[in-house]
């Protein structure tokens, strides 16, 4: 989910991760809620960081060089 949100291809990583559960749908289902909550928090943080960067760039006067933090 996180990779997809930032444009990364993670097709095989997902299937590899599911394989860690040894094909047990029950084990995967028990973990799915936590996986979804964690992914949502990561995506939210990335979006917030991106928004902060956009706002900071918008407040720099034209012709000014902005140094990375």
C-alpha positions as CSV (number, residue, x, y, z in Angstrom):
1,X,0.0,0.0,0.0
2,X,2.7,2.5,0.9
3,X,4.8,1.6,-2.1
4,X,1.8,2.1,-4.4
5,X,1.0,5.4,-2.7
6,X,4.5,6.8,-3.6
7,X,4.6,5.2,-7.1
8,X,6.9,2.2,-6.4
9,X,6.3,-1.2,-7.9
10,X,6.2,-3.8,-5.2
11,X,4.3,-6.7,-6.8
12,X,6.7,-9.4,-5.8
13,X,7.3,-8.0,-2.3
14,X,3.6,-8.3,-1.5
15,X,3.5,-12.0,-2.5
16,X,6.8,-12.6,-0.7
17,X,5.3,-11.1,2.5
18,X,2.1,-13.2,2.2
19,X,4.4,-16.3,1.8
20,X,5.8,-15.5,5.3
21,X,2.4,-16.5,6.7
22,X,2.9,-19.9,5.2
23,X,-0.4,-19.7,3.3
24,X,-2.4,-19.3,6.5
25,X,-5.3,-17.0,5.8
26,X,-6.1,-16.9,9.5
27,X,-2.7,-15.6,10.5
28,X,-2.7,-13.0,7.7
29,X,-6.3,-11.9,8.6
30,X,-5.3,-11.4,12.2
31,X,-2.4,-9.2,11.1
32,X,-4.3,-7.3,8.4
33,X,-5.8,-4.7,10.7
34,X,-2.4,-3.7,12.1
35,X,-0.9,-3.7,8.6
36,X,-3.6,-1.4,7.3
37,X,-3.4,1.0,10.3
38,X,0.4,1.2,10.0
39,X,0.4,1.7,6.3
40,X,-2.2,4.5,6.7
41,X,-0.1,6.2,9.3
42,X,3.0,6.1,7.0
43,X,1.1,7.4,4.1
44,X,-0.4,10.2,6.2
45,X,3.0,11.2,7.4
46,X,4.4,11.2,3.9
47,X,1.5,13.4,2.7
48,X,1.9,15.8,5.6
49,X,5.7,16.0,5.0
50,X,5.0,16.7,1.3
51,X,2.4,19.3,2.2
52,X,4.9,21.0,4.6
53,X,7.6,21.1,1.9
54,X,5.2,22.6,-0.6
55,X,4.1,25.3,1.8
56,X,7.7,26.1,2.7
57,X,8.7,26.4,-0.9
58,X,5.7,28.7,-1.6
59,X,6.8,31.1,1.1
60,X,10.3,31.6,-0.3
61,X,10.6,34.9,-2.2
62,X,11.3,34.5,-5.9
63,X,15.1,34.5,-6.7
64,X,16.0,33.3,-3.3
65,X,18.1,30.1,-3.0
66,X,16.6,27.7,-0.5
67,X,19.0,25.3,1.3
68,X,17.9,21.8,2.2
69,X,17.5,21.1,5.9
